[in-house]
Amino acid sequence: MLDQLKQMCHPHRLLTSLAAGLVVSAIAVTISTAFATLVFAGDLSGYIPSGIGLMLFGTIVVGGLTTLLSSLPGLVAGLQDSTVAILALVAMAIAQAMPAYAAPQETFATIVAAIALASFLTGLTFLLLGQFKLGNLIRFIPYPVVGGLLGGTGLLLALGALSMLTDAPVSLTYLSPLVRPGLVVKWLPSLLLALLLLVISRRPSHALLVPGVLLISIGAFYVLLWLTGTSIAEATAHGWLLDSLSTSGGGLWHPLGTSDLASINWPILAGQIPSLLAIAAVSAISMLLCTTGIELTTKQDVNLNRELKAVGIANIVAGLSGSMGGFHVLGDTTLVHKMGAKTRLVGVFVAVVCGVVLMTGGSLVSLLPIPVLSGLLLFLGLDFLVTWVYDAWFQLPLADYAIVLLILVVIGCVGFLQGIGLGIALAVALFVVDYSRISVIRHILSGTSYRSNVDRPRLYQQLLRQKGYWIYALELQGFIFFGTANTLLEQIRQRLDNPGLPPPHFIVLDFRLVTGLDSSAAFSFAKMKQMAAAHDVVLVFTHLSPKMRRQLEKTALQDKGQAAWRIFPDLDHGIEWCERRMIEIFESVGFGAKPKTLMKLLERTLPSPAGVTNLMSYLERQDVPKGHCIIRQGDTYGGLYFIESGQLTATLDCGDGRIVRLRTMGTGTVVGEIGLYLKRYASASVVADQPSTLYFLSADKLREMERDVPEIAAAFHRFIANVLAERLMNSNDTIQALLE
C-alpha cells in the first residue's frame, strides 16, 4: 500500500493526475449544471441552484467512493445521461400531480426525495448483484431490448433539451414549438453545437478535443455578446444565461433539512416507484455496457462484481444524502487513460474541485451559457440515437432492428414505463423464439453405434450390432420446458410411428447435459410413458439429478412396478441394462453363447497345441476374491491379466468424488495391455466384481518369451493386436455416432 502511494505521489504522476482531474472536473461541473437545468425546468427553475448542488454532491460521492473502491486505477465515475432522462420525466410527473395549492417548496422536496430514493434503489440493486456475483445475469438481456431502452433514453434526453430551450413540451407527437419563428434561434445554435460534438466524437481524434470544443463554444458566446454590445444582465434576462445563481450566497449546497421531510408528498412519491425501479434497471444495463467499453479501451480486465459493489455503496451513500447517483463514465475514463493518469488521484482531484465549486462557485456556474449546456444535453441524446438507430441498421438483423425501433417509438410516444414493459415482453418472446430453435436433443444414438463399456463374447457383440435399432437413445441438453418437451415428444412419436424403420424396444433418455426441468414439461414425459407403453417400449432414464427425479416421480414415474420405465445413474449403465435384456431375448430363442476361455482363445491363435503349453508356462495363475484391487490408479505396473473366469471392472477416480466406469471385462478378455507395452502409471483402477481366476504375464516374462520362443511371442502379439483393433473399432463407431 505504501509503495502504491509513493508511486502515485511521484511528481510526474502527480502533475498528470492533477491535469486530468482538472479537465474531468470541468466536464463534471458542466454536466451537473446541464442535468440540473433539465430536471428542474419550467416552474421549478428557481431551484436550479439547489439542483446543481445536489448533482455536484452526487458527483463527489459517487466519483470519490467508486474511485477508491474500484479494481481499476484511473477509473472515473459520475452522473449518467441514461438515468437523468428518466429523472426529468419523474420530476415533470411529480410537478403535474401536485395539488394546485401546493407550495413550490413542497414540489421541490418531493422531487429531491424521488432523486434520493432512485439513488438508493439503484445502489441496492448494484450491491445485491455484486454481493451474490450475479453481474453476468445482465448479459442475458437480449441485445435489441437493451438497444431499444438505451435509444429511448437518448430520445428522452434530446427531447428534454429541446423542451428546455423552447420553454414548451416537445415530443415525437408534438414538434410544433420547434418551427415557431421566435424559438428557432433558441434551439438552432445548440443543435449545431451538438452535431459538431457528435461528428468529432465519432472520429479518431485527440482525447481533449471534445472538452476543447466546449471551452471554445463558451468563449465564442462571450465574444458574440461583446460584439453585439449585450451585457450579462441582458443575456440573463433573454434566457441565454442561468438566473438566480448569483443570489444564492455564492454556494450551491442547500440540502433538505429535517423540517423539509414534512413537505414531501409521500403518496405522489409512492406513485413514482415503478419509474424509480426502471432507473435502477436501466442503470444496471448501462453500467454493464460502460464496464465492457472500459475493458476494451483500457485493455484491462475489470472485476465486474467488485465494481458493482463499489458503485452500489456509492449510490446508497448518495441516496442517503439526498443527491443523485451514478456509475462508471466511459468517456472520462478513456480520457484519463489516454492522458496517462492511471491513478486513483484523478477521482480524488475531481471530488475536491467539485467540492470547491459546490461551496463557493455559484457565480462561476452562472456564467455557463444555456445554449452550450443544452447543446451538451442534445449531444448526449443524439449520441444514443445515432448508435441505436443509425449504427444498428448496419449491425443488427432486420427483425432485431425493428424491435429497437418499436421500443424507442413506444418510449417517445407513450411513455418510458410502457417501453420498459414492452421490452420485458419482447425479451421473453425473444428468449422463447431463440430457445425453441435450439434442439433439446444433442445426439441420437442406437445400439448399432453406441454400446456399453462391457466386453461380451463375439457372438453377442455381433447380435447387439445387428439388432442395435432396438435401442433408441437420445442425449438431451439445456433447460427443458413445455415447448421443448413437446418437441421431444413429437420426435419420439415420429420414430415409433415410422413404418420405414423397425420399432425400438428401448428408448433411453440421458439427462447429463440437462440444466433444469420445468414443471409443465414433466407432463409431457407422462404422455411419453403412455405412448411408449402402448408400443410395448421401455423408457430408460439416465443421469437424472435428485431434483429432476422428484419432479418426474410426481407425473411420469409413478408406477411402482417399473414395467414401463427404469432409472440408472448414467448412460453407460442404462445401455448395459438394455443390452442385458436383449441378450436374454437372444438366449430365449437359442442364440446362447459361452465366453471362450483363455485356452480356447490361444488355440485359435497359436500354430500348435504345444505352443499353448509353452505360452502358459510364462503365465502366473492368480485366484482373487470379490473386491480385490488388481490394479490401483496411479501405481506402476508392468504386465497384463488374462481373465480365465469371473469379471473385472476398470474405474476412473475423477478426483471430485465421482467414480466413472470405464469398462467391465469378463471371461476371455484382457486387461493391462497398456502397462505391458508402454510401461506407464496406471490411469485407472481395476477391481474384481466377483471371485475370478486370472493369468498374469509380466514384462520380464514377455521379454523372456521373445528371446526363447519368438514364434510364440509373435503369435501372442497378433492376439493382442486383434483385441486392441476390435476395441478401436467399437470406439470409432461411438465417436462417429456422436459426431453425426
C-alpha positions in Angstrom: 0.0 0.0 0.0 2.8 2.4 0.9 4.6 1.6 -2.4 1.5 2.4 -4.4 1.1 5.7 -2.5 4.7 6.6 -3.3 4.2 5.8 -7.0 1.1 8.0 -7.1 2.9 10.9 -5.4 5.8 10.8 -7.9 6.0 14.4 -9.4 5.3 13.3 -12.9 2.3 11.1 -12.0 1.1 13.8 -9.6 1.1 16.5 -12.3 -0.5 14.2 -14.9 -3.3 13.2 -12.4 -3.9 16.9 -11.5 -4.2 17.9 -15.1 -6.6 15.0 -15.9 -8.5 15.8 -12.7 -9.0 19.5 -13.7 -10.2 18.5 -17.2 -12.6 15.9 -15.9 -13.8 18.3 -13.2 -14.7 21.0 -15.8 -16.7 18.4 -17.7 -18.4 17.2 -14.5 -19.4 20.7 -13.4 -20.8 21.4 -16.9 -22.7 18.2 -17.0 -24.0 18.6 -13.4 -25.3 22.1 -14.4 -26.9 20.8 -17.6 -28.6 17.9 -15.8 -30.0 20.2 -13.1 -31.4 22.6 -15.7 -33.1 19.6 -17.3 -34.6 18.2 -14.2 -35.6 21.5 -12.6 -37.0 23.1 -15.7 -40.1 25.3 -16.1 -41.8 26.5 -12.9 -39.0 24.9 -10.8 -36.2 26.9 -12.5 -35.9 28.9 -9.3 -34.5 25.7 -7.6 -31.8 25.2 -10.3 -29.0 26.4 -7.8 -30.0 23.7 -5.3 -30.4 21.2 -8.1 -26.9 21.9 -9.3 -25.7 21.5 -5.7 -27.4 18.0 -5.5 -25.8 17.0 -8.8 -22.4 18.2 -7.8 -22.6 16.4 -4.4 -23.7 13.2 -6.1 -20.6 13.6 -8.4 -18.4 14.0 -5.3 -19.8 11.0 -3.5 -20.1 8.6 -6.5 -16.9 9.6 -8.1 -14.8 9.7 -4.9 -16.0 6.4 -3.4 -16.1 4.5 -6.6 -12.5 5.6 -7.4 -11.3 4.4 -4.1 -13.1 1.1 -4.1 -12.7 0.2 -7.8 -10.5 -2.6 -9.2 -9.2 -0.3 -11.9 -6.9 2.7 -11.1 -7.8 5.8 -13.0 -11.5 4.9 -13.3 -13.9 7.9 -13.3 -17.5 7.6 -12.1 -20.2 10.2 -12.1 -23.7 11.2 -13.1 -25.2 9.4 -16.1 -27.3 10.7 -19.0 -29.2 7.4 -19.3 -30.8 7.9 -15.9 -31.2 11.7 -15.8 -33.6 11.5 -18.8 -36.0 9.3 -16.7 -35.5 11.5 -13.7 -36.6 14.5 -15.7 -39.8 12.6 -16.6 -40.3 11.8 -12.9 -39.8 15.4 -11.9 -42.3 16.6 -14.5 -44.9 13.9 -13.4 -44.5 14.9 -9.8 -44.9 18.6 -10.6 -48.1 17.9 -12.6 -49.5 15.6 -9.9 -49.0 18.1 -7.1 -52.2 19.8 -5.8 -52.8 23.3 -7.1 -52.5 24.7 -3.6 -49.1 23.1 -3.0 -46.2 25.4 -2.4 -43.2 25.2 -4.8 -41.0 24.1 -1.9 -43.3 21.0 -1.4 -42.8 20.1 -5.1 -39.1 20.6 -4.8 -38.9 18.5 -1.7 -40.8 15.6 -3.3 -38.6 15.7 -6.4 -35.5 15.6 -4.3 -36.9 12.7 -2.3 -37.5 10.9 -5.6 -33.9 11.5 -6.7 -32.6 10.2 -3.3 -34.9 7.1 -3.5 -33.8 6.4 -7.1 -30.1 6.6 -6.0 -30.8 4.3 -3.0 -32.7 1.7 -5.1 -30.0 1.8 -7.8 -27.3 1.3 -5.2 -29.1 -1.5 -3.5 -29.6 -3.2 -6.9 -25.8 -2.9 -7.7 -24.8 -4.1 -4.2 -27.0 -7.2 -4.4 -25.9 -8.1 -7.9 -22.2 -7.7 -6.8 -22.6 -9.4 -3.4 -24.2 -12.5 -4.9 -22.0 -12.5 -8.0 -24.9 -12.0 -10.4 -23.4 -9.3 -12.6 -23.4 -11.6 -15.6 -27.2 -12.0 -15.4 -27.5 -8.7 -17.1 -25.7 -10.1 -20.1 -28.7 -12.4 -20.8 -31.0 -9.5 -21.7 -31.5 -9.6 -25.4 -29.3 -7.1 -27.2 -32.2 -5.5 -29.2 -34.1 -4.8 -26.0 -31.0 -3.2 -24.5 -30.7 -1.1 -27.6 -34.3 0.0 -27.6 -34.2 1.1 -23.9 -30.9 3.0 -24.3 -32.1 4.5 -27.6 -35.3 5.6 -25.8 -33.3 7.3 -23.0 -31.4 9.1 -25.7 -34.6 10.3 -27.3 -36.0 11.5 -24.0 -32.7 13.3 -23.3 -32.8 15.1 -26.7 -36.5 16.0 -26.4 -35.9 17.2 -22.9 -33.1 19.5 -24.1 -35.3 20.9 -26.8 -38.2 21.4 -24.3 -35.8 23.3 -22.1 -34.7 25.6 -25.0 -38.2 26.3 -26.2 -39.7 26.5 -22.8 -42.5 24.3 -24.2 -43.1 20.5 -24.1 -41.6 18.8 -27.1 -42.3 15.2 -28.0 -42.5 12.9 -31.1 -46.2 13.7 -31.4 -45.8 17.5 -30.7 -42.9 19.2 -32.6 -44.7 22.5 -33.3 -42.6 24.6 -30.9 -39.5 23.9 -33.0 -40.9 25.7 -36.0 -42.1 28.8 -34.3 -40.0 31.7 -35.8 -39.1 33.3 -32.4 -37.9 30.0 -31.0 -35.7 28.7 -33.9 -32.9 31.0 -32.8 -33.1 29.4 -29.3 -32.5 25.8 -30.3 -30.6 26.0 -33.6 -27.2 27.0 -32.0 -27.5 24.2 -29.5 -28.3 21.7 -32.3 -25.4 22.9 -34.4 -23.1 22.5 -31.4 -24.5 19.0 -30.6 -23.9 18.0 -34.3 -20.4 19.3 -34.2 -19.6 17.4 -30.9 -21.2 14.3 -32.4 -19.1 14.4 -35.6 -15.9 15.0 -33.5 -16.7 12.2 -31.0 -17.2 9.6 -33.8 -13.9 10.2 -35.5 -10.4 9.2 -34.2 -9.2 12.4 -32.5 -7.4 13.7 -29.5 -9.0 13.0 -26.2 -9.2 16.7 -25.3 -10.9 17.7 -28.5 -14.5 17.5 -27.2 -13.7 19.4 -23.9 -11.8 21.9 -26.1 -14.8 22.5 -28.3 -17.0 23.1 -25.3 -14.5 25.6 -23.9 -14.2 27.4 -27.3 -18.0 27.5 -27.6 -18.2 29.2 -24.2 -15.6 31.7 -25.4 -17.4 32.3 -28.7 -20.6 33.0 -26.8 -19.0 35.8 -24.8 -17.2 37.2 -27.9 -20.7 37.3 -29.5 -22.1 39.2 -26.5 -19.2 41.7 -26.7 -19.7 42.2 -30.5 -23.4 42.8 -30.1 -23.0 45.0 -27.0 -25.1 42.7 -24.8 -24.5 42.8 -21.1 -24.5 39.8 -18.8 -27.8 41.1 -17.2 -29.4 41.4 -20.6 -28.2 38.0 -21.7 -29.7 36.6 -18.4 -33.0 38.4 -19.0 -33.2 37.0 -22.5 -32.7 33.4 -21.2 -29.1 32.9 -22.5 -27.6 32.6 -19.0 -28.8 30.9 -15.8 -30.7 33.2 -13.5 -30.6 33.5 -9.7 -27.4 31.6 -9.1 -25.5 34.7 -8.1 -28.1 35.4 -5.4 -27.5 32.1 -3.6 -24.8 33.4 -1.4 -22.1 32.1 -3.6 -22.6 28.4 -2.6 -24.7 25.8 -4.2 -25.1 23.3 -1.4 -28.7 23.7 0.0 -29.7 20.2 1.1 -33.1 19.4 2.6 -33.3 19.7 6.3 -35.3 17.5 8.7 -38.1 20.1 8.6 -38.4 19.6 4.9 -39.4 16.0 5.3 -42.9 17.1 6.2 -43.2 18.9 2.9 -42.8 15.7 0.9 -45.9 14.4 -0.7 -45.5 10.7 0.1 -48.5 9.4 -1.9 -47.3 11.1 -5.1 -43.8 9.8 -4.4 -45.1 6.3 -4.0 -46.8 6.6 -7.4 -43.4 7.1 -9.0 -41.8 3.9 -7.6 -42.2 2.0 -10.9 -40.3 4.7 -12.7 -37.6 4.7 -10.0 -37.2 0.9 -10.3 -36.9 1.4 -14.1 -34.0 3.8 -13.3 -32.3 1.0 -11.3 -32.8 -1.5 -14.2 -31.5 0.9 -16.9 -28.6 1.8 -14.7 -27.6 -1.9 -14.3 -27.8 -2.4 -18.1 -25.8 0.8 -18.8 -23.2 0.0 -16.2 -22.5 -3.3 -17.9 -22.1 -1.7 -21.3 -19.8 1.0 -19.8 -17.7 -1.6 -18.0 -17.3 -3.6 -21.1 -16.3 -0.5 -23.1 -13.8 0.4 -20.4 -12.2 -3.0 -20.6 -11.9 -2.6 -24.4 -10.5 1.0 -24.4 -8.1 0.5 -21.4 -7.2 -3.1 -22.4 -7.5 -4.2 -18.8 -9.8 -6.7 -17.2 -12.3 -5.3 -14.7 -13.8 -7.3 -11.8 -17.4 -6.7 -12.6 -18.8 -8.0 -9.2 -16.3 -5.7 -7.3 -17.3 -2.8 -9.5 -21.0 -3.4 -8.8 -20.4 -3.5 -5.0 -18.3 -0.3 -5.3 -20.9 1.8 -7.1 -23.6 0.1 -5.0 -22.1 1.5 -1.8 -21.5 4.9 -3.5 -25.1 5.2 -4.7 -26.5 4.2 -1.3 -24.5 6.9 0.3 -25.6 9.4 -2.4 -29.2 8.4 -1.8 -29.0 8.8 2.0 -27.5 12.3 1.4 -30.4 13.2 -0.9 -28.3 13.5 -4.1 -28.3 11.9 -7.5 -26.3 8.6 -8.0 -24.3 7.3 -11.0 -21.7 4.9 -12.1 -18.7 4.5 -14.4 -18.2 7.1 -17.1 -16.7 5.5 -20.2 -15.7 8.8 -22.0 -14.0 10.3 -18.9 -12.2 7.1 -18.0 -10.9 6.8 -21.6 -9.8 10.4 -21.5 -7.9 9.9 -18.2 -6.1 6.8 -19.5 -5.1 8.5 -22.8 -3.6 11.3 -20.7 -1.5 8.7 -18.9 -3.1 9.4 -15.5 -3.8 5.8 -14.4 -4.1 6.6 -10.7 -6.8 7.0 -8.1 -5.7 10.5 -7.5 -7.8 11.6 -10.5 -11.0 10.8 -8.8 -9.8 12.5 -5.6 -8.9 15.7 -7.5 -12.3 15.7 -9.2 -14.1 15.3 -5.9 -12.0 18.2 -4.4 -12.6 20.6 -7.3 -16.3 19.8 -7.4 -16.4 20.3 -3.7 -14.9 23.8 -4.0 -17.4 24.7 -6.8 -20.2 23.3 -4.6 -19.4 25.6 -1.7 -18.2 28.7 -3.4 -19.0 28.5 -7.2 -22.5 29.9 -7.6 -21.3 33.0 -9.5 -18.9 30.9 -11.6 -21.5 28.4 -12.7 -24.0 31.1 -13.6 -21.6 32.1 -16.4 -22.2 28.9 -18.3 -24.3 29.7 -21.4 -27.6 27.8 -21.7 -27.0 27.1 -25.4 -23.8 25.3 -24.5 -25.5 23.3 -21.7 -28.4 22.4 -23.9 -26.0 21.6 -26.8 -24.2 19.2 -24.4 -27.5 17.5 -23.5 -28.5 17.3 -27.1 -25.2 15.8 -28.0 -25.6 13.1 -25.3 -29.1 12.2 -26.5 -28.1 12.2 -30.2 -25.1 10.0 -29.4 -27.5 7.3 -28.1 -29.9 7.8 -31.1 -27.1 7.6 -33.7 -25.7 4.4 -32.0 -29.1 2.6 -31.8 -30.8 4.0 -34.9 -28.1 4.6 -37.5 -25.3 2.3 -36.5 -27.7 -0.5 -35.5 -29.1 -0.5 -39.1 -25.7 -1.9 -40.3 -25.1 -4.2 -37.4 -28.4 -5.9 -36.5 -30.6 -8.3 -38.4 -33.8 -6.7 -39.7 -36.0 -8.3 -37.0 -33.7 -7.2 -34.2 -33.5 -3.6 -35.6 -37.3 -3.5 -35.8 -37.5 -4.3 -32.1 -35.1 -1.5 -31.3 -37.3 1.0 -33.2 -40.5 -0.3 -31.8 -39.3 0.1 -28.2 -37.9 3.5 -29.0 -41.1 4.8 -30.6 -43.2 3.5 -27.7 -41.0 5.3 -25.2 -41.2 8.5 -27.2 -44.9 8.4 -28.0 -46.5 6.6 -25.0 -44.1 6.6 -22.0 -40.9 5.1 -20.6 -42.6 2.6 -18.4 -44.7 1.3 -21.3 -41.4 1.0 -23.2 -39.9 -1.0 -20.3 -43.0 -3.2 -20.2 -42.8 -3.8 -24.0 -39.0 -4.5 -23.6 -39.7 -7.1 -21.0 -42.4 -8.8 -23.1 -40.1 -8.8 -26.1 -37.3 -10.2 -24.1 -39.4 -13.1 -23.0 -40.7 -13.6 -26.6 -37.2 -13.5 -28.0 -36.0 -16.0 -25.4 -38.8 -18.4 -26.3 -38.3 -18.0 -30.0 -34.5 -18.3 -29.9 -34.5 -21.2 -27.4 -37.1 -23.0 -29.4 -34.6 -23.1 -32.3 -32.1 -24.9 -30.2 -32.8 -28.6 -30.3 -33.2 -30.3 -27.0 -31.7 -33.4 -28.5 -27.9 -33.2 -28.6 -27.2 -36.7 -30.1 -29.4 -39.5 -31.4 -27.7 -42.9 -30.7 -28.6 -46.5 -31.3 -27.2 -49.8 -30.1 -25.6 -50.3 -33.5 -23.1 -47.5 -33.0 -23.1 -47.0 -29.2 -22.6 -49.8 -26.7 -22.0 -50.0 -23.0 -18.5 -50.4 -21.6 -18.9 -54.2 -21.1 -16.9 -56.7 -23.0 -19.0 -59.6 -24.3 -18.5 -62.7 -26.4 -18.1 -62.1 -30.1 -21.5 -63.7 -30.9 -23.3 -61.3 -28.6 -21.4 -58.4 -30.0 -22.5 -59.3 -33.5 -26.1 -59.8 -32.4 -26.1 -56.5 -30.5 -24.8 -54.7 -33.5 -27.3 -56.3 -35.9 -30.2 -55.6 -33.6 -28.9 -52.2 -32.4 -32.0 -50.4 -33.7 -33.8 -51.9 -30.7 -32.1 -49.2 -28.6 -33.1 -45.6 -29.4 -31.0 -43.3 -27.2 -31.4 -39.5 -27.0 -28.8 -37.4 -25.3 -30.7 -34.3 -24.1 -29.4 -30.8 -23.4 -30.3 -27.4 -22.0 -33.4 -26.4 -20.0 -36.5 -28.5 -20.8 -39.7 -26.6 -20.7 -43.2 -27.2 -22.2 -42.3 -26.2 -25.7 -39.0 -28.2 -26.0 -40.6 -31.2 -24.1 -43.4 -31.3 -26.7 -40.8 -31.2 -29.5 -39.1 -34.2 -27.8 -42.4 -36.0 -27.5 -43.1 -35.4 -31.3 -39.7 -36.7 -32.2 -40.3 -40.0 -30.3 -43.8 -40.3 -31.7 -42.4 -40.0 -35.3 -39.8 -42.6 -34.5 -42.4 -45.1 -33.1 -44.9 -44.5 -35.9 -42.3 -44.5 -38.8 -43.3 -47.5 -41.0 -40.0 -47.4 -42.8 -38.0 -48.2 -39.6 -38.2 -51.3 -37.4 -39.7 -50.4 -34.0 -37.3 -49.9 -31.0 -37.7 -51.9 -27.8 -36.0 -49.3 -25.5 -36.0 -45.5 -25.5 -33.1 -44.2 -23.5 -33.3 -40.5 -22.3 -30.0 -39.2 -21.0 -30.2 -36.0 -18.8 -26.5 -35.5 -18.2 -26.5 -32.1 -20.1 -29.9 -31.0 -18.9 -29.7 -28.0 -16.7 -33.3 -28.0 -15.4 -36.8 -29.2 -16.0 -39.9 -27.1 -16.0 -42.9 -28.4 -14.1 -45.1 -28.3 -17.1 -42.6 -30.3 -19.1 -42.9 -33.2 -16.7 -46.5 -33.8 -18.0 -45.0 -34.3 -21.5 -42.9 -37.2 -20.1 -46.0 -38.7 -18.6 -47.6 -38.7 -22.1 -44.3 -40.1 -23.4 -44.6 -43.0 -21.0 -48.1 -43.7 -22.0 -47.1 -43.7 -25.7 -44.2 -46.0 -25.0 -46.3 -48.4 -23.1 -48.8 -48.6 -26.0 -46.0 -49.6 -28.3 -44.5 -52.1 -25.7 -41.4 -50.0 -25.3 -39.5 -49.4 -22.1 -38.4 -45.9 -21.2 -34.9 -45.7 -19.6 -34.0 -42.5 -17.7 -30.3 -41.9 -17.1 -28.3 -39.3 -15.2 -31.3 -37.7 -13.5 -30.5 -35.2 -10.8 -32.3 -35.6 -7.5 -34.5 -32.6 -8.2 -35.5 -33.7 -11.7 -36.2 -37.2 -10.4 -38.6 -35.8 -7.8 -40.3 -33.8 -10.5 -40.8 -36.8 -12.7 -41.9 -39.0 -9.8 -45.0 -36.8 -9.5 -46.1 -37.5 -13.1 -44.2 -40.0 -15.3 -42.6 -42.3 -12.7 -45.5 -43.2 -10.5 -45.7 -46.9 -11.3 -44.2 -48.9 -8.5 -43.7 -52.0 -10.7 -41.5 -50.1 -13.1 -42.8 -52.2 -16.0 -42.6 -49.3 -18.5 -39.6 -47.4 -17.1 -36.2 -47.7 -15.5 -33.7 -45.3 -13.9 -29.9 -45.6 -14.0 -27.1 -43.3 -12.7 -25.6 -42.8 -16.2 -26.0 -43.6 -19.8 -23.4 -46.5 -19.7 -25.4 -48.5 -17.1 -28.7 -47.7 -18.8 -27.4 -49.1 -22.1 -25.9 -52.1 -20.3 -29.3 -52.9 -18.9 -30.9 -52.7 -22.4 -28.1 -55.0 -23.8 -28.7 -57.5 -21.0 -32.4 -57.6 -21.8 -31.6 -58.1 -25.4 -29.2 -61.0 -24.6 -31.9 -62.6 -22.5 -34.2 -62.4 -25.6 -31.5 -63.9 -27.8 -30.9 -66.8 -25.4 -34.6 -67.5 -25.2 -34.7 -68.3 -28.9 -31.5 -70.4 -28.9 -28.7 -67.8 -29.6 -26.8 -68.6 -26.4 -23.0 -68.1 -26.3 -20.5 -69.1 -23.7 -17.4 -66.9 -23.3 -14.3 -68.7 -24.6 -11.7 -69.5 -22.0 -8.1 -68.3 -22.4 -7.0 -71.8 -23.6 -9.6 -71.8 -26.4 -8.6 -68.3 -27.5 -4.9 -69.2 -27.6 -5.6 -72.4 -29.5 -7.1 -70.3 -32.3 -4.1 -68.0 -32.3 -1.0 -70.2 -31.8 0.3 -72.5 -34.5 0.1 -75.8 -32.5 -1.2 -77.2 -29.2 2.3 -77.4 -28.0 2.6 -73.7 -28.4 -0.3 -73.2 -26.0 1.5 -75.2 -23.4 4.7 -73.2 -24.0 2.8 -69.9 -23.6 1.0 -71.0 -20.5 4.4 -71.7 -18.8 5.1 -67.9 -18.9 1.9 -67.1 -17.2 1.2 -66.9 -13.4 -2.2 -68.1 -12.2 -3.9 -65.9 -9.6 -7.2 -66.6 -7.8 -8.6 -63.3 -6.4 -11.7 -62.7 -4.2 -14.5 -60.3 -4.9 -13.4 -56.7 -4.3 -9.7 -57.3 -4.7 -7.9 -54.4 -6.4 -5.9 -55.9 -9.3 -4.5 -52.5 -10.5 -4.6 -49.3 -8.5 -4.9 -45.9 -10.2 -1.5 -44.1 -10.1 0.6 -47.1 -9.3 3.2 -48.6 -11.6 2.6 -51.9 -13.2 4.2 -53.9 -15.9 2.1 -56.7 -17.1 -1.4 -57.8 -18.3 -4.0 -60.1 -17.0 -6.0 -62.7 -18.9 -9.4 -63.3 -17.3 -9.9 -67.1 -17.3 -13.2 -66.8 -15.3 -15.0 -64.1 -13.3 -15.4 -60.4 -14.0 -13.3 -57.3 -13.5 -14.2 -53.6 -13.8 -11.9 -50.7 -14.6 -12.9 -47.4 -12.9 -11.6 -43.8 -13.1 -11.4 -41.7 -9.9 -12.1 -38.1 -11.2 -10.8 -36.5 -8.0 -14.1 -34.8 -7.2 -15.8 -37.7 -5.6 -17.1 -39.1 -8.9 -16.1 -42.7 -9.9 -16.6 -43.4 -13.6 -16.8 -46.9 -15.0 -14.5 -47.3 -18.0 -15.0 -51.0 -18.9 -16.3 -54.2 -17.4 -14.5 -57.3 -18.6 -15.5 -60.9 -18.3 -14.1 -64.4 -19.2 -11.8 -64.4 -22.2 -10.8 -60.8 -22.1 -7.6 -58.9 -21.4 -6.7 -56.0 -19.1 -3.4 -54.1 -18.5 -2.0 -54.3 -22.0 -1.2 -50.6 -22.0 1.0 -51.1 -18.9 2.7 -54.0 -20.5 3.7 -52.2 -23.7 4.0 -48.6 -22.6 5.2 -49.1 -19.0 3.2 -46.1 -17.7 1.5 -45.4 -14.5 -2.0 -46.9 -14.2 -4.6 -44.5 -15.5 -7.4 -46.4 -13.8 -8.1 -48.9 -11.1 -9.3 -52.5 -11.8 -11.3 -54.4 -9.2 -12.8 -57.9 -9.2 -16.6 -57.8 -9.3 -16.7 -61.5 -8.3 -14.3 -64.2 -7.4 -12.1 -64.5 -10.5 -9.3 -66.6 -11.9 -6.6 -64.6 -13.7 -3.3 -65.4 -15.6 -0.7 -62.7 -15.3 2.1 -62.0 -17.9 4.8 -59.7 -16.6 7.0 -57.6 -18.8 10.1 -59.7 -17.8 8.3 -62.9 -18.9 7.3 -61.4 -22.2 11.0 -60.4 -22.9 12.0 -64.0 -21.9 9.4 -65.4 -24.3 10.5 -63.2 -27.2 14.1 -64.5 -26.6 13.4 -68.2 -26.2 10.3 -68.8 -28.4 10.0 -65.9 -30.8 7.3 -67.6 -33.0 5.0 -67.9 -29.9 5.7 -64.4 -28.9 4.8 -63.2 -32.4 1.5 -65.1 -32.3 0.9 -63.6 -28.9 1.4 -60.0 -30.2 -1.1 -60.8 -33.1 -3.6 -61.9 -30.5 -3.2 -58.6 -28.5 -3.4 -56.6 -31.8 -6.7 -58.3 -32.6 -8.1 -57.4 -29.2 -7.0 -53.7 -29.5 -8.3 -53.5 -33.0 -11.7 -54.7 -32.0 -11.9 -52.2 -29.2 -10.7 -49.4 -31.5 -13.5 -50.3 -34.0 -16.1 -50.0 -31.3 -14.7 -46.7 -30.1 -14.7 -45.4 -33.7 -18.4 -46.4 -34.1 -19.2 -44.4 -30.9 -17.2 -41.4 -32.0 -18.9 -41.4 -35.4 -22.3 -41.6 -33.8 -21.5 -38.6 -31.6 -20.3 -36.5 -34.5 -23.4 -37.0 -36.6 
